[in-house]
Amino acid sequence: MKYRKFYLYIFLISLFLAGCMAGEIISPNYYILEYYPHSEKENLKQETPLNYSVLINDTRIPKTYNRRQIVIRHFGPKITYADYNLWGVSLTEIIPNLIYKRISAYGIFNQIQREFLSDHPDFEINTSINNIELYQSDFAYQARLNMDFYLVRSGQEVVLIRHNVNIEKTLAENSFETYVQRINEMILNETDNFIKKVLIYFDKGQIAVEYLHEIEERFDPNLTEILEEEIPSVGKGLLLLPALTRSDNEPYYMIVDKYGYEYSGKMGNPVPLLEGKYTIYYGSGNQDQMMSKKGIEIIPRYKRIIEPDWGCLMVDIIDEDRNFRKIRYEIFDSENGESFGSEFPAEEEVGEQQRVWVLKPGLYKVTIDNEPFNTYRNFTTVFVEEGKVQTLTIVITSEEDGTDLCVTGAGVLDESALDSSLKKLKFSSAIHGNVNISSSNEIDEDNPETNITLNTQLDNRLIYDSDPIHYTMKSLIELGTSKSSDTDFRVSADEFDLKNTLVYYFLKNVGFYLRADLNSHFFKEKFHSSKKFYYTKIDKDGSTIAEDEYDDEVIIKPVIMPLVLKEGIGFNYRILNLSRASLSFRAGFGLRQDFNSDVYGLSKLTIDENDIEHRTYTELESTNKTGTELSLIGSFLLPFGLTYTTNADVLYPFNKEDTTTLEWENAINLKLFRYISLDYKLKLMNKKPELGDEFLVMKHTLFLRITYILR
């Protein structure tokens, strides 16, 4: 009964997801080629057939096209097969059958067969399919037929007539029905063109066929009607200027055709163009500063890729603490001082996209804070290489009040230009630590009391950000120890916290999230008292582990345990996504497991007549909760160097007997000097101990933090 709601919930989710993924069952569609009597040309019908016998052989088709699936051709060499749109006939048989019916309807020959069992025919008609495919892309839908007709004398290899077909015709709609009908019409129409050449051959001879266009009007003007059918569509090809950064943030470029009409394209995205020659202008800056290429020829069904003769540059500005700084920079040509423009660096951690500068290879001067080209302060230089991407990092110092002072360093820090340009995967690591030593003889003049407190944190962060996927991993290891004059060093802080969050944004600010968190510690935890006490420990089975032990400490938690796991899946809504403020709200299905092996909680406390405590500790049960989880995550950059972060988690269990879980972490950081800051943390969480009622636990931490950035 306890998990009935949980199983029902899982069943409904599984049913919903299965329905989404399975969708409607797709049944295959079959298509045929058929004879169209209405397309016959009356002027080709003969009153007196030619006194010859003719055999029509099966059509030869290469393996690529001789299959049930309709072939779909894309721009370039790529083809795919339509798994659910199939030929219901064999192309090697149906095509010669159509030709047979057409020649028979026109009465061209005295005898025409698909097979001759005894006599040998006078002539043979052979056909071969080179390409029969559907062109399908974002820009055009066309039917293509590349086919050859041959008339040969039986038993001989000499070709008397060859009729080659290589045409494309645009489809009125993107449907397989329209495509098949178009192919059907093209085969019958080209059979008519072949028959015309056959009639010319037997009437005027081989030379007449070779010079058909010269004698058409003298021979029979009516026969020219079959050559005046719809002119094939003008072919299209693709033009591609590669995006060196593999991002969608590279600039647009301009395309000019032979008539002077202008088009625009974006680097990294192929542009469909009619066949012909074009001029392109590309690069950052105004048109006079752009690079150009003339005579770029576009060939139908071919992707023209321009080899990069340019380089890409991006600029980051940070301070010595590696904090992002939003300061304007400007790029100049180092030879003539021409400015290519100015920009602010992007704060990528909050979703801003970095400006990509596309420049000619050469040396450039970069200034900050509105400095001119001829400045000797606040500048650096960078060499842009052909076909490479570089990220220039400028490091500045600041006054204590936050005002910008000057450039202290600059350069391309990462040797791998491509890796530095992508920046989709980022890793950072830092160590925070503080030491506190105090001494006082207030109690005993001759024996001062000394207290030493050491605390350190290892903070690691891994971020992968490639729209629409955003993944964050945060791990925090905190260790602290303290010592007083009458005690040894004791562990005062011991925690390992790991958070993993994956968000897929299907809208600009709305997406699905998946998270998995872990919380634990490294050392045994003890309860200490200034006075000795008696304690008894009872395990989960009710057995007594220790009875009336007399000591001033007792182990209540072993290494690692308790181990807390949290998982969740649901919807993520990004409320704020600004350069100085981010806030997200999550709601979904949550799970929590508390593993409490060998973890003890105080279950009974009494004091005897000698004022000595008697404590009873009982091993805690492991718990497993499922329910609805709500989360609020935010980060804010405030005035006066303050940073505020918050992370609130609430789990409402499905089982009413389970208690609601609340955890809310708040942190305020005040930067004092370059590597020194003041940190205040407040953690709120509800707790239901063995003794007493549920209450709200508040943990306050305030310390002076020294930071050293590892990476």
ZALUMVEX-608792 format. One record per residue (C-alpha): z, x, y; residue in three letters. Coordinates in pm, whole numbers, plus 50000, padded with zeros to 5 digits. Layout:
BEGIN
R    zz    xx    yy residuo
R     Z     X     Y     Ala
...
end
This chain:
BEGIN
R    zz    xx    yy residuo
R 50000 50000 50000     Met
R 50075 50289 50235     Lys
R 49719 50417 50240     Tyr
R 49534 50087 50203     Arg
R 49439 50074 50571     Lys
R 49334 50438 50561     Phe
R 49105 50385 50261     Tyr
R 48957 50075 50421     Leu
R 48896 50268 50741     Tyr
R 48724 50552 50553     Ile
R 48514 50301 50356     Phe
R 48391 50127 50671     Leu
R 48305 50458 50840     Ile
R 48121 50578 50529     Ser
R 47931 50250 50508     Leu
R 47835 50274 50876     Phe
R 47721 50638 50848     Leu
R 47530 50567 50529     Ala
R 47352 50281 50702     Gly
R 47266 50501 50999     Cys
R 47134 50782 50782     Met
R 46956 50577 50522     Ala
R 46793 50328 50755     Gly
R 46511 50112 50626     Glu
R 46359 50214 50293     Ile
R 46006 50339 50364     Ile
R 45732 50233 50125     Ser
R 45404 50429 50114     Pro
R 45086 50299 50276     Asn
R 44749 50344 50102     Tyr
R 44413 50362 50282     Tyr
R 44055 50329 50158     Ile
R 43706 50405 50285     Leu
R 43457 50118 50256     Glu
R 43096 50041 50329     Tyr
R 43020 49867 50662     Tyr
R 42688 49674 50634     Pro
R 42710 49580 51001     His
R 42667 49945 51103     Ser
R 42324 49977 50940     Glu
R 42032 50086 51164     Lys
R 41738 49853 51121     Glu
R 41489 50114 51240     Asn
R 41583 50342 50948     Leu
R 41499 50089 50675     Lys
R 41177 50174 50490     Gln
R 40921 49926 50360     Glu
R 40780 50177 50113     Thr
R 41033 50415 49955     Pro
R 40951 50779 49904     Leu
R 40835 50831 49543     Asn
R 41114 51067 49449     Tyr
R 41431 51050 49242     Ser
R 41753 51179 49398     Val
R 42095 51263 49255     Leu
R 42402 51241 49480     Ile
R 42673 51480 49359     Asn
R 43048 51459 49413     Asp
R 43174 51595 49743     Thr
R 43330 51940 49741     Arg
R 43665 51952 49922     Ile
R 43903 52253 49955     Pro
R 44251 52217 49806     Lys
R 44410 52188 50151     Thr
R 44239 51851 50205     Tyr
R 44176 51737 49849     Asn
R 44505 51556 49803     Arg
R 44653 51212 49839     Arg
R 44842 51277 50163     Gln
R 44654 51241 50489     Ile
R 44643 51577 50664     Val
R 44791 51596 51015     Ile
R 44672 51884 51229     Arg
R 44871 52022 51522     His
R 44757 52254 51798     Phe
R 44706 52596 51645     Gly
R 44715 52675 51271     Pro
R 44991 52431 51178     Lys
R 44924 52133 50950     Ile
R 45156 51882 50788     Thr
R 45112 51609 50528     Tyr
R 45193 51242 50579     Ala
R 45421 51166 50285     Asp
R 45409 50790 50331     Tyr
R 45043 50751 50439     Asn
R 44817 50822 50144     Leu
R 44454 50794 50046     Trp
R 44415 50511 49798     Gly
R 44081 50655 49682     Val
R 43950 50994 49572     Ser
R 43761 51150 49862     Leu
R 43539 51350 49625     Thr
R 43405 51020 49485     Glu
R 43425 50767 49766     Ile
R 43226 50975 50019     Ile
R 42916 51020 49797     Pro
R 42947 50651 49700     Asn
R 42920 50555 50067     Leu
R 42617 50782 50107     Ile
R 42462 50626 49796     Tyr
R 42508 50275 49933     Lys
R 42363 50373 50270     Arg
R 42049 50539 50131     Ile
R 42000 50251 49886     Ser
R 42032 49994 50167     Ala
R 41764 50173 50368     Tyr
R 41528 50205 50069     Gly
R 41463 50573 50137     Ile
R 41384 50684 49780     Phe
R 41223 50519 49483     Asn
R 41517 50609 49263     Gln
R 41866 50721 49366     Ile
R 42161 50759 49131     Gln
R 42507 50903 49113     Arg
R 42433 51022 48758     Glu
R 42117 51098 48557     Phe
R 42184 51093 48187     Leu
R 41837 51190 48055     Ser
R 41573 51261 48319     Asp
R 41608 51534 48578     His
R 41591 51420 48942     Pro
R 41348 51565 49192     Asp
R 41610 51633 49457     Phe
R 41987 51650 49492     Glu
R 42210 51565 49785     Ile
R 42526 51775 49810     Asn
R 42809 51728 50056     Thr
R 43115 51933 50140     Ser
R 43418 51852 50352     Ile
R 43554 52146 50552     Asn
R 43811 51953 50759     Asn
R 43914 51589 50754     Ile
R 44233 51549 50954     Glu
R 44427 51361 51217     Leu
R 44507 51555 51532     Tyr
R 44851 51445 51640     Gln
R 45046 51590 51934     Ser
R 45230 51486 52247     Asp
R 44904 51504 52440     Phe
R 44625 51361 52226     Ala
R 44540 51171 51907     Tyr
R 44201 51248 51757     Gln
R 44010 51210 51432     Ala
R 43827 51526 51324     Arg
R 43549 51553 51069     Leu
R 43386 51884 50974     Asn
R 43129 51814 50704     Met
R 42797 51946 50565     Asp
R 42504 51749 50411     Phe
R 42248 51937 50199     Tyr
R 41913 51832 50049     Leu
R 41801 52071 49774     Val
R 41528 52062 49512     Arg
R 41683 52000 49172     Ser
R 41742 52320 48977     Gly
R 41687 52539 49282     Gln
R 41933 52691 49530     Glu
R 41703 52676 49833     Val
R 41840 52438 50097     Val
R 41566 52217 50239     Leu
R 41779 52031 50492     Ile
R 42126 52110 50620     Arg
R 42308 51873 50850     His
R 42635 52009 50990     Asn
R 42899 51779 51141     Val
R 43193 51903 51349     Asn
R 43313 51629 51578     Ile
R 43637 51495 51721     Glu
R 43687 51147 51854     Lys
R 43984 51023 52050     Thr
R 44182 50738 51898     Leu
R 44268 50435 52105     Ala
R 44615 50431 51948     Glu
R 44829 50658 51737     Asn
R 44805 50477 51405     Ser
R 44678 50574 51062     Phe
R 44478 50249 51037     Glu
R 44280 50344 51347     Thr
R 44234 50699 51220     Tyr
R 44097 50590 50879     Val
R 43859 50339 51037     Gln
R 43734 50607 51277     Arg
R 43672 50854 50992     Ile
R 43492 50578 50799     Asn
R 43260 50512 51094     Glu
R 43196 50885 51147     Met
R 43091 50942 50784     Ile
R 42848 50649 50788     Leu
R 42711 50745 51129     Asn
R 42651 51107 51024     Glu
R 42485 50982 50705     Thr
R 42238 50805 50934     Asp
R 42175 51132 51121     Asn
R 42115 51309 50791     Phe
R 41874 51036 50675     Ile
R 41680 51079 50999     Lys
R 41630 51447 50923     Lys
R 41523 51359 50567     Val
R 41255 51123 50696     Leu
R 41134 51382 50945     Ile
R 41119 51645 50671     Tyr
R 40905 51437 50436     Phe
R 40680 51325 50720     Asp
R 40645 51640 50934     Lys
R 40778 51921 50719     Gly
R 41048 52188 50755     Gln
R 40934 52305 51098     Ile
R 40976 51954 51237     Ala
R 41336 51949 51122     Val
R 41409 52286 51282     Glu
R 41261 52173 51611     Tyr
R 41382 51816 51593     Leu
R 41482 51793 51957     His
R 41135 51900 52073     Glu
R 40942 51639 51872     Ile
R 41185 51345 51879     Glu
R 41003 51157 52153     Glu
R 40654 51227 52002     Arg
R 40767 51129 51652     Phe
R 40952 50801 51697     Asp
R 41149 50723 52012     Pro
R 41345 50457 51828     Asn
R 41499 50719 51599     Leu
R 41662 50893 51896     Thr
R 41902 50600 51927     Glu
R 42119 50744 51652     Ile
R 42170 51059 51862     Leu
R 42283 50857 52161     Glu
R 42605 50743 52002     Glu
R 42937 50810 52173     Glu
R 42963 51170 52294     Ile
R 43258 51348 52122     Pro
R 43568 51387 52337     Ser
R 43605 51713 52528     Val
R 43838 51938 52331     Gly
R 44182 52039 52453     Lys
R 44378 52355 52404     Gly
R 44721 52480 52503     Leu
R 44836 52739 52756     Leu
R 45174 52904 52706     Leu
R 45360 53150 52926     Leu
R 45656 53256 52708     Pro
R 46013 53213 52830     Ala
R 46161 53561 52789     Leu
R 46516 53429 52820     Thr
R 46453 53162 52556     Arg
R 46605 52911 52795     Ser
R 46470 52607 52976     Asp
R 46572 52742 53315     Asn
R 46277 52971 53390     Glu
R 46063 52876 53692     Pro
R 45746 52670 53708     Tyr
R 45403 52829 53753     Tyr
R 45075 52701 53899     Met
R 44742 52645 53720     Ile
R 44412 52611 53911     Val
R 44088 52495 53747     Asp
R 43732 52584 53852     Lys
R 43720 52286 54089     Tyr
R 44035 52395 54272     Gly
R 44262 52126 54127     Tyr
R 44620 52241 54075     Glu
R 44852 52175 53783     Tyr
R 45205 52292 53714     Ser
R 45360 52429 53399     Gly
R 45702 52555 53300     Lys
R 45753 52885 53125     Met
R 45831 52829 52761     Gly
R 45662 52487 52747     Asn
R 45295 52467 52631     Pro
R 45061 52289 52873     Val
R 44759 52090 52741     Pro
R 44434 52168 52926     Leu
R 44069 52077 52885     Leu
R 43850 52359 52760     Glu
R 43735 52588 53038     Gly
R 43854 52877 53251     Lys
R 44161 52874 53476     Tyr
R 44358 53088 53721     Thr
R 44736 53100 53696     Ile
R 44999 53205 53952     Tyr
R 45349 53282 53827     Tyr
R 45672 53451 53935     Gly
R 45958 53401 54183     Ser
R 45912 53396 54559     Gly
R 45636 53240 54764     Asn
R 45273 53224 54650     Gln
R 45184 53555 54818     Asp
R 45452 53730 54610     Gln
R 45349 53574 54280     Met
R 45152 53748 54009     Met
R 44815 53602 53904     Ser
R 44563 53609 53621     Lys
R 44205 53485 53651     Lys
R 43954 53373 53391     Gly
R 44208 53244 53139     Ile
R 43987 53066 52886     Glu
R 44116 52756 52707     Ile
R 43958 52694 52368     Ile
R 43990 52358 52187     Pro
R 44265 52344 51925     Arg
R 44383 52692 52021     Tyr
R 44704 52798 52192     Lys
R 44638 53066 52455     Arg
R 44955 53278 52480     Ile
R 44982 53506 52783     Ile
R 45135 53844 52702     Glu
R 45426 53903 52946     Pro
R 45352 54156 53218     Asp
R 45662 54049 53408     Trp
R 46039 54089 53369     Gly
R 46336 53856 53416     Cys
R 46653 53918 53617     Leu
R 46979 53725 53639     Met
R 47280 53806 53856     Val
R 47655 53765 53788     Asp
R 47928 53833 54045     Ile
R 48287 53887 53929     Ile
R 48604 54053 54053     Asp
R 48793 54332 53879     Glu
R 48988 54076 53676     Asp
R 48655 53946 53547     Arg
R 48698 53619 53729     Asn
R 48380 53442 53842     Phe
R 48310 53463 54218     Arg
R 48072 53228 54394     Lys
R 47921 53460 54657     Ile
R 47564 53443 54779     Arg
R 47329 53726 54685     Tyr
R 46972 53809 54791     Glu
R 46692 54000 54615     Ile
R 46455 54234 54804     Phe
R 46154 54442 54706     Asp
R 46281 54799 54747     Ser
R 45944 54926 54877     Glu
R 45849 54679 55149     Asn
R 46177 54493 55202     Gly
R 46028 54149 55125     Glu
R 46290 53894 55027     Ser
R 46231 53692 54711     Phe
R 46512 53451 54801     Gly
R 46888 53409 54785     Ser
R 47113 53221 54546     Glu
R 47471 53169 54429     Phe
R 47557 53287 54075     Pro
R 47616 53012 53822     Ala
R 47955 52936 53672     Glu
R 47831 52888 53319     Glu
R 48169 52795 53171     Glu
R 48155 52463 53358     Val
R 47794 52391 53266     Gly
R 47597 52544 53555     Glu
R 47268 52712 53461     Gln
R 47195 53066 53569     Gln
R 46896 53122 53801     Arg
R 46623 53321 53628     Val
R 46413 53544 53855     Trp
R 46063 53624 53724     Val
R 45952 53947 53894     Leu
R 45691 54220 53876     Lys
R 45817 54535 53705     Pro
R 45971 54764 53963     Gly
R 46279 54853 54168     Leu
R 46469 54582 54358     Tyr
R 46760 54585 54600     Lys
R 47031 54319 54569     Val
R 47274 54252 54855     Thr
R 47573 54016 54874     Ile
R 47745 53815 55142     Asp
R 47430 53773 55360     Asn
R 47380 54148 55411     Glu
R 47023 54241 55528     Pro
R 46775 54464 55345     Phe
R 46857 54780 55544     Asn
R 47233 54757 55479     Thr
R 47429 55051 55340     Tyr
R 47721 54840 55221     Arg
R 47761 54558 54967     Asn
R 47437 54633 54782     Phe
R 47302 54770 54456     Thr
R 46962 54836 54300     Thr
R 46814 54736 53965     Val
R 46488 54824 53788     Phe
R 46308 54527 53629     Val
R 46114 54628 53319     Glu
R 45802 54463 53179     Glu
R 45872 54208 52907     Gly
R 46251 54253 52927     Lys
R 46545 54048 53048     Val
R 46838 54200 53235     Gln
R 47162 54060 53369     Thr
R 47292 54247 53672     Leu
R 47671 54233 53703     Thr
R 47817 54298 54048     Ile
R 48192 54368 54069     Val
R 48374 54313 54397     Ile
R 48725 54371 54529     Thr
R 48919 54121 54736     Ser
R 49199 54130 54985     Glu
R 49528 53980 54878     Glu
R 49450 53664 55074     Asp
R 49134 53619 54864     Gly
R 48878 53725 55124     Thr
R 48588 53933 54990     Asp
R 48593 54301 55070     Leu
R 48316 54511 54910     Cys
R 48119 54599 54599     Val
R 48310 54836 54372     Thr
R 48062 54853 54085     Gly
R 47732 54711 53960     Ala
R 47487 54753 53677     Gly
R 47341 54614 53358     Val
R 47644 54632 53130     Leu
R 47490 54519 52803     Asp
R 47235 54750 52646     Glu
R 47076 54457 52467     Ser
R 46882 54281 52740     Ala
R 46808 53980 52525     Leu
R 47169 53931 52419     Asp
R 47286 53960 52776     Ser
R 47034 53706 52890     Ser
R 47112 53442 52633     Leu
R 47488 53432 52688     Lys
R 47518 53130 52463     Lys
R 47793 53300 52265     Leu
R 48079 53447 52466     Lys
R 48395 53619 52350     Phe
R 48689 53727 52562     Ser
R 49023 53880 52473     Ser
R 49329 53971 52677     Ala
R 49687 54091 52626     Ile
R 49968 53949 52840     His
R 50312 54100 52839     Gly
R 50639 54116 53027     Asn
R 50962 54313 53005     Val
R 51294 54206 53144     Asn
R 51602 54435 53149     Ile
R 51929 54328 53305     Ser
R 52273 54489 53308     Ser
R 52606 54362 53444     Ser
R 52973 54473 53427     Asn
R 53098 54144 53565     Glu
R 53300 54075 53249     Ile
R 53414 54428 53163     Asp
R 53421 54699 53426     Glu
R 53391 54984 53177     Asp
R 53149 54819 52936     Asn
R 52854 54662 53115     Pro
R 52653 54403 52923     Glu
R 52283 54484 52888     Thr
R 52011 54233 52793     Asn
R 51653 54325 52706     Ile
R 51372 54071 52665     Thr
R 51020 54160 52553     Leu
R 50737 53908 52533     Asn
R 50366 53954 52458     Thr
R 50065 53728 52405     Gln
R 49722 53799 52253     Leu
R 49475 53547 52395     Asp
R 49129 53523 52233     Asn
R 48850 53282 52327     Arg
R 48509 53225 52169     Leu
R 48261 52991 52339     Ile
R 47916 52885 52220     Tyr
R 47727 52677 52475     Asp
R 47369 52574 52402     Ser
R 47290 52224 52517     Asp
R 47359 51978 52359     Pro
R 47612 52172 52145     Ile
R 47936 52311 52290     His
R 48186 52494 52065     Tyr
R 48518 52643 52172     Thr
R 48765 52846 51967     Met
R 49098 52948 52121     Lys
R 49367 53147 51950     Ser
R 49702 53241 52102     Leu
R 49950 53473 51931     Ile
R 50287 53488 52107     Glu
R 50566 53722 52001     Leu
R 50892 53779 52181     Gly
R 51219 53958 52109     Thr
R 51552 53990 52285     Ser
R 51862 54207 52254     Lys
R 52203 54194 52409     Ser
R 52487 54447 52398     Ser
R 52659 54286 52101     Asp
R 52350 54189 51898     Thr
R 52046 54354 51746     Asp
R 51690 54269 51845     Phe
R 51613 53912 51750     Arg
R 51286 53719 51750     Val
R 51295 53485 52047     Ser
R 50933 53370 52044     Ala
R 50702 53347 51742     Asp
R 50393 53125 51741     Glu
R 50031 53128 51626     Phe
R 49809 52855 51767     Asp
R 49439 52809 51677     Leu
R 49217 52538 51827     Lys
R 48854 52468 51729     Asn
R 48646 52203 51904     Thr
R 48277 52116 51858     Leu
R 48111 51865 52093     Val
R 47756 51730 52059     Tyr
R 47641 51562 52380     Tyr
R 47384 51290 52311     Phe
R 47410 51184 52676     Leu
R 47480 51396 52983     Lys
R 47857 51338 52974     Asn
R 47908 51152 52644     Val
R 47907 51302 52298     Gly
R 48063 51324 51956     Phe
R 48349 51568 51899     Tyr
R 48491 51732 51590     Leu
R 48809 51936 51605     Arg
R 49037 52131 51371     Ala
R 49367 52287 51493     Asp
R 49632 52498 51326     Leu
R 49983 52589 51432     Asn
R 50220 52828 51253     Ser
R 50436 53139 51295     His
R 50476 53483 51137     Phe
R 50847 53555 51083     Phe
R 51144 53381 50927     Lys
R 51336 53162 51169     Glu
R 51713 53162 51170     Lys
R 51982 52954 51332     Phe
R 52231 53184 51509     His
R 52582 53104 51630     Ser
R 52838 53303 51824     Ser
R 53100 53192 51567     Lys
R 53077 53191 51192     Lys
R 53031 52856 51016     Phe
R 53001 52709 50668     Tyr
R 52659 52585 50557     Tyr
R 52515 52409 50254     Thr
R 52141 52388 50171     Lys
R 51993 52108 49959     Ile
R 51630 52105 49844     Asp
R 51392 51807 49814     Lys
R 51506 51734 49458     Asp
R 51870 51707 49567     Gly
R 51971 52037 49409     Ser
R 52217 52255 49599     Thr
R 52062 52590 49691     Ile
R 52364 52730 49877     Ala
R 52712 52577 49906     Glu
R 52979 52652 50166     Asp
R 52833 52988 50258     Glu
R 53023 53146 50546     Tyr
R 52809 53330 50800     Asp
R 52697 53329 51164     Asp
R 52328 53266 51080     Glu
R 52118 53075 50829     Val
R 51744 53089 50747     Ile
R 51590 52748 50816     Ile
R 51216 52834 50817     Lys
R 51029 53085 50597     Pro
R 50722 53286 50688     Val
R 50423 53066 50791     Ile
R 50602 52735 50723     Met
R 50601 52481 50872     Pro
R 50221 52478 50885     Leu
R 50074 52206 51105     Val
R 49708 52104 51072     Leu
R 49528 51860 51299     Lys
R 49177 51721 51254     Glu
R 48986 51465 51454     Gly
R 48645 51306 51501     Ile
R 48530 51063 51766     Gly
R 48380 51031 52112     Phe
R 48415 51275 52401     Asn
R 48368 51163 52762     Tyr
R 48335 51431 53029     Arg
R 48501 51282 53338     Ile
R 48468 51588 53562     Leu
R 48233 51883 53528     Asn
R 48261 52068 53858     Leu
R 48278 52436 53942     Ser
R 48652 52411 54019     Arg
R 48757 52114 53806     Ala
R 48685 51992 53453     Ser
R 48840 51694 53276     Leu
R 48750 51535 52942     Ser
R 48887 51234 52752     Phe
R 48860 51195 52376     Arg
R 48923 50903 52144     Ala
R 48868 50883 51771     Gly
R 49004 50907 51420     Phe
R 49279 51166 51375     Gly
R 49465 51331 51089     Leu
R 49779 51545 51087     Arg
R 49942 51734 50802     Gln
R 50287 51896 50830     Asp
R 50354 52128 50536     Phe
R 50730 52187 50512     Asn
R 50777 52395 50201     Ser
R 51126 52556 50216     Asp
R 51180 52425 50570     Val
R 51530 52289 50636     Tyr
R 51665 52052 50896     Gly
R 52025 51979 50995     Leu
R 52130 51660 50819     Ser
R 52511 51669 50857     Lys
R 52757 51837 51093     Leu
R 53141 51823 51073     Thr
R 53423 52029 51229     Ile
R 53743 52092 51033     Asp
R 54099 52129 51163     Glu
R 54042 52503 51220     Asn
R 53758 52425 51459     Asp
R 53503 52565 51211     Ile
R 53168 52392 51174     Glu
R 53045 52267 50838     His
R 52668 52233 50841     Arg
R 52446 52069 50576     Thr
R 52073 52148 50577     Tyr
R 51826 51940 50378     Thr
R 51471 52047 50295     Glu
R 51217 51848 50495     Leu
R 50942 51645 50331     Glu
R 50579 51729 50402     Ser
R 50400 51452 50590     Thr
R 50042 51330 50616     Asn
R 49949 51098 50900     Lys
R 49625 50923 50986     Thr
R 49559 50712 51289     Gly
R 49391 50676 51624     Thr
R 49405 50986 51841     Glu
R 49369 51012 52218     Leu
R 49333 51340 52405     Ser
R 49306 51451 52765     Leu
R 49193 51809 52842     Ile
R 49160 51947 53193     Gly
R 49139 52265 53399     Ser
R 49168 52288 53777     Phe
R 49131 52576 54025     Leu
R 49366 52496 54313     Leu
R 49413 52659 54654     Pro
R 49632 52967 54703     Phe
R 49522 53122 54372     Gly
R 49676 52849 54154     Leu
R 49525 52746 53821     Thr
R 49644 52435 53636     Tyr
R 49551 52346 53277     Thr
R 49663 52047 53074     Thr
R 49617 51935 52714     Asn
R 49765 51604 52598     Ala
R 49741 51476 52237     Asp
R 49866 51140 52111     Val
R 49833 51014 51752     Leu
R 49904 50646 51681     Tyr
R 49952 50623 51300     Pro
R 49799 50342 51095     Phe
R 50121 50326 50895     Asn
R 50379 50151 51111     Lys
R 50659 50339 50938     Glu
R 50528 50670 51075     Asp
R 50628 50774 51424     Thr
R 50380 50826 51705     Thr
R 50310 51195 51769     Thr
R 50296 51319 52127     Leu
R 50225 51675 52241     Glu
R 50150 51759 52603     Trp
R 50108 52117 52721     Glu
R 50094 52204 53092     Asn
R 50043 52551 53238     Ala
R 50040 52673 53598     Ile
R 49928 53026 53677     Asn
R 49982 53187 54018     Leu
R 49797 53511 54074     Lys
R 50014 53754 54271     Leu
R 49834 54088 54246     Phe
R 49540 54233 54061     Arg
R 49692 54231 53712     Tyr
R 50016 54046 53776     Ile
R 50069 53672 53784     Ser
R 50347 53418 53757     Leu
R 50322 53174 53466     Asp
R 50506 52847 53419     Tyr
R 50461 52638 53105     Lys
R 50598 52296 53025     Leu
R 50553 52152 52676     Lys
R 50657 51795 52601     Leu
R 50675 51654 52251     Met
R 50862 51377 52075     Asn
R 51096 51460 51788     Lys
R 51293 51256 51540     Lys
R 51564 51480 51389     Pro
R 51767 51406 51083     Glu
R 52068 51353 51307     Leu
R 52035 51113 51595     Gly
R 51753 50907 51746     Asp
R 51406 51013 51851     Glu
R 51397 51195 52183     Phe
R 51157 51386 52408     Leu
R 51170 51764 52372     Val
R 51095 51968 52685     Met
R 51026 52340 52659     Lys
R 51018 52534 52986     His
R 50889 52889 53011     Thr
R 50871 53096 53329     Leu
R 50784 53464 53331     Phe
R 50607 53734 53526     Leu
R 50292 53823 53333     Arg
R 50105 54154 53320     Ile
R 49749 54118 53194     Thr
R 49517 54372 53036     Tyr
R 49165 54251 52952     Ile
R 49036 54388 52623     Leu
R 48691 54235 52656     Arg
end
